[in-house]
Amino acid sequence: MSNPALTGSCLLSLAALFHRNGHVRWQNAQRLTAEGWQHYKKGDEIRFTAESAEELNAIRRWLRALGFKPGRPLRKGRQMRQPVYGREDVQQLLNLLGERHNA
């Protein structure tokens, strides 16, 4: 991304949404070892929660502007969730958002 002002704006917006009700799921290494990759397919993931279709579209736009590939959005109750998958992407996004993480 070439525009620093836009990058900062995207990061601030995503950080606010993450602090509002986002969450991270880390892969359980012990379970992966016990069950193997053929049975335990969960990986690292960060999810942003959108309260409207407009907010979901904004989240997806911000993620793309920052160079991330948003996963397929899903609905949970009246809210929509926007996941970002993959250990490297999750850690990089958390670093950009200024979050501490310990996977």
Backbone atoms as SQL, in Angstrom:
CREATE TABLE atoms (id INTEGER PRIMARY KEY, chain TEXT, resi INTEGER, resn TEXT, atom TEXT, x REAL, y REAL, z REAL);
INSERT INTO atoms VALUES
  (1, 'A', 1, 'MET', 'N', 0.854, -1.181, 0.000),
  (2, 'A', 1, 'MET', 'CA', 0.000, 0.000, 0.000),
  (3, 'A', 1, 'MET', 'C', 0.887, 1.227, 0.000),
  (4, 'A', 2, 'SER', 'N', 0.606, 2.178, -0.866),
  (5, 'A', 2, 'SER', 'CA', 1.509, 3.302, -1.040),
  (6, 'A', 2, 'SER', 'C', 1.103, 4.557, -0.274),
  (7, 'A', 3, 'ASN', 'N', -0.131, 4.715, 0.079),
  (8, 'A', 3, 'ASN', 'CA', -0.595, 5.938, 0.733),
  (9, 'A', 3, 'ASN', 'C', -0.565, 5.762, 2.258),
  (10, 'A', 4, 'PRO', 'N', 0.399, 6.381, 2.953),
  (11, 'A', 4, 'PRO', 'CA', 0.515, 6.205, 4.408),
  (12, 'A', 4, 'PRO', 'C', -0.719, 6.681, 5.178),
  (13, 'A', 5, 'ALA', 'N', -1.354, 7.748, 4.702),
  (14, 'A', 5, 'ALA', 'CA', -2.548, 8.250, 5.396),
  (15, 'A', 5, 'ALA', 'C', -3.676, 7.235, 5.321),
  (16, 'A', 6, 'LEU', 'N', -3.836, 6.608, 4.153),
  (17, 'A', 6, 'LEU', 'CA', -4.876, 5.587, 3.984),
  (18, 'A', 6, 'LEU', 'C', -4.556, 4.353, 4.816),
  (19, 'A', 7, 'THR', 'N', -3.273, 3.975, 4.855),
  (20, 'A', 7, 'THR', 'CA', -2.851, 2.839, 5.669),
  (21, 'A', 7, 'THR', 'C', -3.188, 3.088, 7.135),
  (22, 'A', 8, 'GLY', 'N', -2.842, 4.250, 7.631),
  (23, 'A', 8, 'GLY', 'CA', -3.128, 4.602, 9.023),
  (24, 'A', 8, 'GLY', 'C', -4.613, 4.606, 9.303),
  (25, 'A', 9, 'SER', 'N', -5.387, 5.129, 8.381),
  (26, 'A', 9, 'SER', 'CA', -6.841, 5.168, 8.538),
  (27, 'A', 9, 'SER', 'C', -7.425, 3.760, 8.594),
  (28, 'A', 10, 'CYS', 'N', -6.961, 2.881, 7.709),
  (29, 'A', 10, 'CYS', 'CA', -7.431, 1.490, 7.690),
  (30, 'A', 10, 'CYS', 'C', -7.075, 0.790, 9.002),
  (31, 'A', 11, 'LEU', 'N', -5.845, 0.999, 9.464),
  (32, 'A', 11, 'LEU', 'CA', -5.400, 0.364, 10.707),
  (33, 'A', 11, 'LEU', 'C', -6.204, 0.849, 11.910),
  (34, 'A', 12, 'LEU', 'N', -6.442, 2.152, 11.988),
  (35, 'A', 12, 'LEU', 'CA', -7.223, 2.689, 13.105),
  (36, 'A', 12, 'LEU', 'C', -8.647, 2.138, 13.102),
  (37, 'A', 13, 'SER', 'N', -9.232, 2.063, 11.932),
  (38, 'A', 13, 'SER', 'CA', -10.597, 1.547, 11.827),
  (39, 'A', 13, 'SER', 'C', -10.663, 0.076, 12.219),
  (40, 'A', 14, 'LEU', 'N', -9.722, -0.722, 11.705),
  (41, 'A', 14, 'LEU', 'CA', -9.703, -2.152, 12.048),
  (42, 'A', 14, 'LEU', 'C', -9.408, -2.367, 13.532),
  (43, 'A', 15, 'ALA', 'N', -8.499, -1.572, 14.089),
  (44, 'A', 15, 'ALA', 'CA', -8.165, -1.700, 15.511),
  (45, 'A', 15, 'ALA', 'C', -9.393, -1.409, 16.371),
  (46, 'A', 16, 'ALA', 'N', -10.153, -0.387, 16.017),
  (47, 'A', 16, 'ALA', 'CA', -11.365, -0.057, 16.777),
  (48, 'A', 16, 'ALA', 'C', -12.366, -1.202, 16.718),
  (49, 'A', 17, 'LEU', 'N', -12.537, -1.793, 15.545),
  (50, 'A', 17, 'LEU', 'CA', -13.469, -2.921, 15.412),
  (51, 'A', 17, 'LEU', 'C', -12.962, -4.148, 16.171),
  (52, 'A', 18, 'PHE', 'N', -11.649, -4.382, 16.112),
  (53, 'A', 18, 'PHE', 'CA', -11.090, -5.534, 16.826),
  (54, 'A', 18, 'PHE', 'C', -11.295, -5.373, 18.330),
  (55, 'A', 19, 'HIS', 'N', -11.063, -4.167, 18.852),
  (56, 'A', 19, 'HIS', 'CA', -11.246, -3.938, 20.290),
  (57, 'A', 19, 'HIS', 'C', -12.709, -3.979, 20.691),
  (58, 'A', 20, 'ARG', 'N', -13.599, -3.652, 19.776),
  (59, 'A', 20, 'ARG', 'CA', -15.024, -3.682, 20.074),
  (60, 'A', 20, 'ARG', 'C', -15.483, -5.114, 20.329),
  (61, 'A', 21, 'ASN', 'N', -15.205, -6.027, 19.421),
  (62, 'A', 21, 'ASN', 'CA', -15.615, -7.422, 19.651),
  (63, 'A', 21, 'ASN', 'C', -14.972, -8.400, 18.666),
  (64, 'A', 22, 'GLY', 'N', -13.711, -8.163, 18.344),
  (65, 'A', 22, 'GLY', 'CA', -12.981, -9.115, 17.523),
  (66, 'A', 22, 'GLY', 'C', -12.331, -10.168, 18.403),
  (67, 'A', 23, 'HIS', 'N', -11.874, -11.241, 17.788),
  (68, 'A', 23, 'HIS', 'CA', -11.165, -12.245, 18.576),
  (69, 'A', 23, 'HIS', 'C', -10.203, -13.040, 17.707),
  (70, 'A', 24, 'VAL', 'N', -9.291, -13.753, 18.370),
  (71, 'A', 24, 'VAL', 'CA', -8.285, -14.568, 17.711),
  (72, 'A', 24, 'VAL', 'C', -8.447, -15.997, 18.186),
  (73, 'A', 25, 'ARG', 'N', -8.309, -16.926, 17.249),
  (74, 'A', 25, 'ARG', 'CA', -8.285, -18.345, 17.615),
  (75, 'A', 25, 'ARG', 'C', -6.943, -18.888, 17.153),
  (76, 'A', 26, 'TRP', 'N', -6.230, -19.500, 18.082),
  (77, 'A', 26, 'TRP', 'CA', -4.930, -20.095, 17.774),
  (78, 'A', 26, 'TRP', 'C', -5.105, -21.597, 17.597),
  (79, 'A', 27, 'GLN', 'N', -4.322, -22.155, 16.711),
  (80, 'A', 27, 'GLN', 'CA', -4.329, -23.605, 16.522),
  (81, 'A', 27, 'GLN', 'C', -3.796, -24.269, 17.784),
  (82, 'A', 28, 'ASN', 'N', -4.439, -25.349, 18.198),
  (83, 'A', 28, 'ASN', 'CA', -4.034, -26.098, 19.367),
  (84, 'A', 28, 'ASN', 'C', -2.972, -27.119, 18.945),
  (85, 'A', 29, 'ALA', 'N', -1.703, -26.816, 19.246),
  (86, 'A', 29, 'ALA', 'CA', -0.592, -27.662, 18.801),
  (87, 'A', 29, 'ALA', 'C', -0.661, -29.067, 19.390),
  (88, 'A', 30, 'GLN', 'N', -1.097, -29.178, 20.643),
  (89, 'A', 30, 'GLN', 'CA', -1.193, -30.500, 21.267),
  (90, 'A', 30, 'GLN', 'C', -2.256, -31.351, 20.580),
  (91, 'A', 31, 'ARG', 'N', -3.372, -30.725, 20.276),
  (92, 'A', 31, 'ARG', 'CA', -4.444, -31.457, 19.604),
  (93, 'A', 31, 'ARG', 'C', -4.022, -31.850, 18.183),
  (94, 'A', 32, 'LEU', 'N', -3.305, -30.962, 17.513),
  (95, 'A', 32, 'LEU', 'CA', -2.817, -31.262, 16.169),
  (96, 'A', 32, 'LEU', 'C', -1.873, -32.457, 16.212),
  (97, 'A', 33, 'THR', 'N', -0.989, -32.485, 17.214),
  (98, 'A', 33, 'THR', 'CA', -0.060, -33.605, 17.359),
  (99, 'A', 33, 'THR', 'C', -0.809, -34.899, 17.652),
  (100, 'A', 34, 'ALA', 'N', -1.796, -34.832, 18.528),
  (101, 'A', 34, 'ALA', 'CA', -2.541, -36.026, 18.925),
  (102, 'A', 34, 'ALA', 'C', -3.427, -36.561, 17.792),
  (103, 'A', 35, 'GLU', 'N', -4.126, -35.666, 17.087),
  (104, 'A', 35, 'GLU', 'CA', -5.111, -36.089, 16.085),
  (105, 'A', 35, 'GLU', 'C', -4.562, -36.112, 14.663),
  (106, 'A', 36, 'GLY', 'N', -3.489, -35.359, 14.420),
  (107, 'A', 36, 'GLY', 'CA', -2.928, -35.287, 13.076),
  (108, 'A', 36, 'GLY', 'C', -3.669, -34.292, 12.200),
  (109, 'A', 37, 'TRP', 'N', -3.003, -33.839, 11.145),
  (110, 'A', 37, 'TRP', 'CA', -3.577, -32.807, 10.291),
  (111, 'A', 37, 'TRP', 'C', -4.766, -33.294, 9.481),
  (112, 'A', 38, 'GLN', 'N', -4.919, -34.603, 9.323),
  (113, 'A', 38, 'GLN', 'CA', -6.064, -35.109, 8.563),
  (114, 'A', 38, 'GLN', 'C', -7.370, -35.008, 9.337),
  (115, 'A', 39, 'HIS', 'N', -7.297, -34.913, 10.662),
  (116, 'A', 39, 'HIS', 'CA', -8.515, -34.859, 11.477),
  (117, 'A', 39, 'HIS', 'C', -8.728, -33.502, 12.138),
  (118, 'A', 40, 'TYR', 'N', -7.660, -32.857, 12.512),
  (119, 'A', 40, 'TYR', 'CA', -7.763, -31.540, 13.165),
  (120, 'A', 40, 'TYR', 'C', -7.336, -30.480, 12.161),
  (121, 'A', 41, 'LYS', 'N', -8.301, -29.817, 11.579),
  (122, 'A', 41, 'LYS', 'CA', -8.024, -28.886, 10.483),
  (123, 'A', 41, 'LYS', 'C', -8.111, -27.419, 10.879),
  (124, 'A', 42, 'LYS', 'N', -8.341, -27.150, 12.142),
  (125, 'A', 42, 'LYS', 'CA', -8.428, -25.753, 12.584),
  (126, 'A', 42, 'LYS', 'C', -7.046, -25.122, 12.576),
  (127, 'A', 43, 'GLY', 'N', -6.990, -23.868, 12.171),
  (128, 'A', 43, 'GLY', 'CA', -5.728, -23.140, 12.152),
  (129, 'A', 43, 'GLY', 'C', -5.889, -21.810, 12.858),
  (130, 'A', 44, 'ASP', 'N', -4.875, -20.981, 12.775),
  (131, 'A', 44, 'ASP', 'CA', -4.939, -19.653, 13.378),
  (132, 'A', 44, 'ASP', 'C', -5.908, -18.784, 12.583),
  (133, 'A', 45, 'GLU', 'N', -6.628, -17.942, 13.291),
  (134, 'A', 45, 'GLU', 'CA', -7.657, -17.122, 12.658),
  (135, 'A', 45, 'GLU', 'C', -7.936, -15.890, 13.508),
  (136, 'A', 46, 'ILE', 'N', -8.172, -14.771, 12.843),
  (137, 'A', 46, 'ILE', 'CA', -8.634, -13.569, 13.518),
  (138, 'A', 46, 'ILE', 'C', -9.983, -13.225, 12.901),
  (139, 'A', 47, 'ARG', 'N', -10.935, -12.829, 13.737),
  (140, 'A', 47, 'ARG', 'CA', -12.264, -12.484, 13.242),
  (141, 'A', 47, 'ARG', 'C', -12.663, -11.084, 13.680),
  (142, 'A', 48, 'PHE', 'N', -13.190, -10.355, 12.722),
  (143, 'A', 48, 'PHE', 'CA', -13.780, -9.046, 12.977),
  (144, 'A', 48, 'PHE', 'C', -15.288, -9.211, 12.896),
  (145, 'A', 49, 'THR', 'N', -16.019, -8.502, 13.745),
  (146, 'A', 49, 'THR', 'CA', -17.474, -8.586, 13.761),
  (147, 'A', 49, 'THR', 'C', -18.067, -7.323, 13.166),
  (148, 'A', 50, 'ALA', 'N', -18.946, -7.510, 12.194),
  (149, 'A', 50, 'ALA', 'CA', -19.622, -6.394, 11.536),
  (150, 'A', 50, 'ALA', 'C', -21.087, -6.404, 11.938),
  (151, 'A', 51, 'GLU', 'N', -21.620, -5.236, 12.222),
  (152, 'A', 51, 'GLU', 'CA', -23.021, -5.134, 12.619),
  (153, 'A', 51, 'GLU', 'C', -23.940, -4.835, 11.445),
  (154, 'A', 52, 'SER', 'N', -23.365, -4.617, 10.261),
  (155, 'A', 52, 'SER', 'CA', -24.180, -4.346, 9.075),
  (156, 'A', 52, 'SER', 'C', -23.400, -4.781, 7.837),
  (157, 'A', 53, 'ALA', 'N', -24.115, -4.901, 6.726),
  (158, 'A', 53, 'ALA', 'CA', -23.464, -5.260, 5.461),
  (159, 'A', 53, 'ALA', 'C', -22.473, -4.172, 5.051),
  (160, 'A', 54, 'GLU', 'N', -22.812, -2.917, 5.323),
  (161, 'A', 54, 'GLU', 'CA', -21.918, -1.815, 4.981),
  (162, 'A', 54, 'GLU', 'C', -20.616, -1.908, 5.773),
  (163, 'A', 55, 'GLU', 'N', -20.733, -2.228, 7.053),
  (164, 'A', 55, 'GLU', 'CA', -19.540, -2.357, 7.888),
  (165, 'A', 55, 'GLU', 'C', -18.698, -3.552, 7.427),
  (166, 'A', 56, 'LEU', 'N', -19.337, -4.642, 7.065),
  (167, 'A', 56, 'LEU', 'CA', -18.630, -5.816, 6.556),
  (168, 'A', 56, 'LEU', 'C', -17.855, -5.454, 5.286),
  (169, 'A', 57, 'ASN', 'N', -18.491, -4.749, 4.369),
  (170, 'A', 57, 'ASN', 'CA', -17.813, -4.329, 3.136),
  (171, 'A', 57, 'ASN', 'C', -16.626, -3.430, 3.440),
  (172, 'A', 58, 'ALA', 'N', -16.765, -2.557, 4.424),
  (173, 'A', 58, 'ALA', 'CA', -15.657, -1.676, 4.817),
  (174, 'A', 58, 'ALA', 'C', -14.497, -2.495, 5.378),
  (175, 'A', 59, 'ILE', 'N', -14.788, -3.468, 6.226),
  (176, 'A', 59, 'ILE', 'CA', -13.746, -4.326, 6.804),
  (177, 'A', 59, 'ILE', 'C', -12.987, -5.033, 5.692),
  (178, 'A', 60, 'ARG', 'N', -13.723, -5.597, 4.751),
  (179, 'A', 60, 'ARG', 'CA', -13.100, -6.312, 3.638),
  (180, 'A', 60, 'ARG', 'C', -12.226, -5.364, 2.793),
  (181, 'A', 61, 'ARG', 'N', -12.713, -4.158, 2.572),
  (182, 'A', 61, 'ARG', 'CA', -11.969, -3.159, 1.806),
  (183, 'A', 61, 'ARG', 'C', -10.666, -2.782, 2.539),
  (184, 'A', 62, 'TRP', 'N', -10.766, -2.545, 3.854),
  (185, 'A', 62, 'TRP', 'CA', -9.588, -2.177, 4.650),
  (186, 'A', 62, 'TRP', 'C', -8.554, -3.295, 4.658),
  (187, 'A', 63, 'LEU', 'N', -9.017, -4.531, 4.818),
  (188, 'A', 63, 'LEU', 'CA', -8.088, -5.663, 4.829),
  (189, 'A', 63, 'LEU', 'C', -7.353, -5.776, 3.498),
  (190, 'A', 64, 'ARG', 'N', -8.084, -5.651, 2.407),
  (191, 'A', 64, 'ARG', 'CA', -7.446, -5.722, 1.081),
  (192, 'A', 64, 'ARG', 'C', -6.466, -4.568, 0.881),
  (193, 'A', 65, 'ALA', 'N', -6.844, -3.377, 1.351),
  (194, 'A', 65, 'ALA', 'CA', -5.969, -2.210, 1.211),
  (195, 'A', 65, 'ALA', 'C', -4.651, -2.413, 1.953),
  (196, 'A', 66, 'LEU', 'N', -4.687, -3.202, 3.025),
  (197, 'A', 66, 'LEU', 'CA', -3.486, -3.484, 3.811),
  (198, 'A', 66, 'LEU', 'C', -2.729, -4.703, 3.298),
  (199, 'A', 67, 'GLY', 'N', -3.250, -5.333, 2.233),
  (200, 'A', 67, 'GLY', 'CA', -2.552, -6.469, 1.634),
  (201, 'A', 67, 'GLY', 'C', -2.964, -7.823, 2.168),
  (202, 'A', 68, 'PHE', 'N', -4.068, -7.911, 2.897),
  (203, 'A', 68, 'PHE', 'CA', -4.541, -9.185, 3.433),
  (204, 'A', 68, 'PHE', 'C', -5.656, -9.732, 2.555),
  (205, 'A', 69, 'LYS', 'N', -5.798, -11.046, 2.563),
  (206, 'A', 69, 'LYS', 'CA', -6.865, -11.696, 1.811),
  (207, 'A', 69, 'LYS', 'C', -7.965, -12.107, 2.799),
  (208, 'A', 70, 'PRO', 'N', -9.080, -11.381, 2.806),
  (209, 'A', 70, 'PRO', 'CA', -10.149, -11.751, 3.727),
  (210, 'A', 70, 'PRO', 'C', -10.764, -13.094, 3.329),
  (211, 'A', 71, 'GLY', 'N', -11.098, -13.901, 4.340),
  (212, 'A', 71, 'GLY', 'CA', -11.772, -15.164, 4.081),
  (213, 'A', 71, 'GLY', 'C', -13.233, -14.920, 3.745),
  (214, 'A', 72, 'ARG', 'N', -13.960, -15.993, 3.578),
  (215, 'A', 72, 'ARG', 'CA', -15.379, -15.887, 3.287),
  (216, 'A', 72, 'ARG', 'C', -16.117, -15.444, 4.544),
  (217, 'A', 73, 'PRO', 'N', -16.912, -14.365, 4.443),
  (218, 'A', 73, 'PRO', 'CA', -17.646, -13.901, 5.618),
  (219, 'A', 73, 'PRO', 'C', -18.711, -14.912, 6.031),
  (220, 'A', 74, 'LEU', 'N', -19.042, -14.924, 7.317),
  (221, 'A', 74, 'LEU', 'CA', -20.083, -15.819, 7.806),
  (222, 'A', 74, 'LEU', 'C', -21.022, -15.053, 8.718),
  (223, 'A', 75, 'ARG', 'N', -22.214, -15.553, 8.836),
  (224, 'A', 75, 'ARG', 'CA', -23.244, -14.906, 9.644),
  (225, 'A', 75, 'ARG', 'C', -23.385, -15.662, 10.960),
  (226, 'A', 76, 'LYS', 'N', -23.515, -14.907, 12.048),
  (227, 'A', 76, 'LYS', 'CA', -23.749, -15.491, 13.365),
  (228, 'A', 76, 'LYS', 'C', -24.744, -14.578, 14.063),
  (229, 'A', 77, 'GLY', 'N', -25.972, -15.062, 14.200),
  (230, 'A', 77, 'GLY', 'CA', -27.029, -14.220, 14.746),
  (231, 'A', 77, 'GLY', 'C', -27.308, -13.080, 13.792),
  (232, 'A', 78, 'ARG', 'N', -27.387, -11.876, 14.315),
  (233, 'A', 78, 'ARG', 'CA', -27.628, -10.699, 13.475),
  (234, 'A', 78, 'ARG', 'C', -26.344, -10.043, 12.998),
  (235, 'A', 79, 'GLN', 'N', -25.225, -10.627, 13.365),
  (236, 'A', 79, 'GLN', 'CA', -23.946, -10.043, 12.999),
  (237, 'A', 79, 'GLN', 'C', -23.229, -10.901, 11.962),
  (238, 'A', 80, 'MET', 'N', -22.311, -10.272, 11.270),
  (239, 'A', 80, 'MET', 'CA', -21.494, -10.971, 10.296),
  (240, 'A', 80, 'MET', 'C', -20.057, -10.985, 10.789),
  (241, 'A', 81, 'ARG', 'N', -19.377, -12.069, 10.534),
  (242, 'A', 81, 'ARG', 'CA', -17.981, -12.220, 10.939),
  (243, 'A', 81, 'ARG', 'C', -17.104, -12.235, 9.695),
  (244, 'A', 82, 'GLN', 'N', -15.988, -11.528, 9.784),
  (245, 'A', 82, 'GLN', 'CA', -15.024, -11.525, 8.688),
  (246, 'A', 82, 'GLN', 'C', -13.729, -12.141, 9.190),
  (247, 'A', 83, 'PRO', 'N', -13.422, -13.376, 8.760),
  (248, 'A', 83, 'PRO', 'CA', -12.184, -14.011, 9.198),
  (249, 'A', 83, 'PRO', 'C', -11.000, -13.677, 8.301),
  (250, 'A', 84, 'VAL', 'N', -9.826, -13.769, 8.901),
  (251, 'A', 84, 'VAL', 'CA', -8.555, -13.758, 8.182),
  (252, 'A', 84, 'VAL', 'C', -7.829, -14.999, 8.689),
  (253, 'A', 85, 'TYR', 'N', -7.441, -15.868, 7.779),
  (254, 'A', 85, 'TYR', 'CA', -6.850, -17.152, 8.144),
  (255, 'A', 85, 'TYR', 'C', -5.349, -17.170, 7.921),
  (256, 'A', 86, 'GLY', 'N', -4.683, -18.049, 8.647),
  (257, 'A', 86, 'GLY', 'CA', -3.264, -18.293, 8.446),
  (258, 'A', 86, 'GLY', 'C', -2.405, -17.682, 9.537),
  (259, 'A', 87, 'ARG', 'N', -1.477, -18.475, 10.032),
  (260, 'A', 87, 'ARG', 'CA', -0.616, -18.038, 11.137),
  (261, 'A', 87, 'ARG', 'C', 0.146, -16.753, 10.807),
  (262, 'A', 88, 'GLU', 'N', 0.758, -16.695, 9.643),
  (263, 'A', 88, 'GLU', 'CA', 1.546, -15.505, 9.295),
  (264, 'A', 88, 'GLU', 'C', 0.665, -14.271, 9.167),
  (265, 'A', 89, 'ASP', 'N', -0.472, -14.408, 8.490),
  (266, 'A', 89, 'ASP', 'CA', -1.375, -13.261, 8.330),
  (267, 'A', 89, 'ASP', 'C', -1.931, -12.797, 9.667),
  (268, 'A', 90, 'VAL', 'N', -2.301, -13.740, 10.524),
  (269, 'A', 90, 'VAL', 'CA', -2.848, -13.382, 11.834),
  (270, 'A', 90, 'VAL', 'C', -1.800, -12.644, 12.656),
  (271, 'A', 91, 'GLN', 'N', -0.581, -13.167, 12.704),
  (272, 'A', 91, 'GLN', 'CA', 0.467, -12.517, 13.487),
  (273, 'A', 91, 'GLN', 'C', 0.833, -11.151, 12.914),
  (274, 'A', 92, 'GLN', 'N', 0.900, -11.054, 11.593),
  (275, 'A', 92, 'GLN', 'CA', 1.223, -9.775, 10.970),
  (276, 'A', 92, 'GLN', 'C', 0.124, -8.745, 11.238),
  (277, 'A', 93, 'LEU', 'N', -1.122, -9.169, 11.135),
  (278, 'A', 93, 'LEU', 'CA', -2.241, -8.257, 11.383),
  (279, 'A', 93, 'LEU', 'C', -2.268, -7.812, 12.840),
  (280, 'A', 94, 'LEU', 'N', -2.040, -8.731, 13.772),
  (281, 'A', 94, 'LEU', 'CA', -1.998, -8.360, 15.186),
  (282, 'A', 94, 'LEU', 'C', -0.857, -7.382, 15.460),
  (283, 'A', 95, 'ASN', 'N', 0.289, -7.598, 14.825),
  (284, 'A', 95, 'ASN', 'CA', 1.412, -6.658, 14.985),
  (285, 'A', 95, 'ASN', 'C', 1.029, -5.277, 14.479),
  (286, 'A', 96, 'LEU', 'N', 0.381, -5.213, 13.325),
  (287, 'A', 96, 'LEU', 'CA', -0.043, -3.928, 12.778),
  (288, 'A', 96, 'LEU', 'C', -1.064, -3.237, 13.682),
  (289, 'A', 97, 'LEU', 'N', -1.926, -4.039, 14.302),
  (290, 'A', 97, 'LEU', 'CA', -2.955, -3.479, 15.182),
  (291, 'A', 97, 'LEU', 'C', -2.403, -3.139, 16.556),
  (292, 'A', 98, 'GLY', 'N', -1.133, -3.508, 16.808),
  (293, 'A', 98, 'GLY', 'CA', -0.508, -3.200, 18.093),
  (294, 'A', 98, 'GLY', 'C', -0.947, -4.122, 19.206),
  (295, 'A', 99, 'GLU', 'N', -1.372, -5.329, 18.841),
  (296, 'A', 99, 'GLU', 'CA', -1.834, -6.303, 19.826),
  (297, 'A', 99, 'GLU', 'C', -0.705, -7.236, 20.216),
  (298, 'A', 100, 'ARG', 'N', -0.709, -7.641, 21.474),
  (299, 'A', 100, 'ARG', 'CA', 0.239, -8.651, 21.936),
  (300, 'A', 100, 'ARG', 'C', -0.366, -10.008, 21.617),
  (301, 'A', 101, 'HIS', 'N', 0.472, -10.930, 21.271),
  (302, 'A', 101, 'HIS', 'CA', -0.012, -12.277, 20.990),
  (303, 'A', 101, 'HIS', 'C', 1.019, -13.283, 21.436),
  (304, 'A', 102, 'ASN', 'N', 0.512, -14.404, 21.877),
  (305, 'A', 102, 'ASN', 'CA', 1.381, -15.501, 22.269),
  (306, 'A', 102, 'ASN', 'C', 0.740, -16.794, 21.803),
  (307, 'A', 103, 'ALA', 'N', 1.186, -17.216, 20.650),
  (308, 'A', 103, 'ALA', 'CA', 0.675, -18.447, 20.061),
  (309, 'A', 103, 'ALA', 'C', 1.476, -19.619, 20.547);
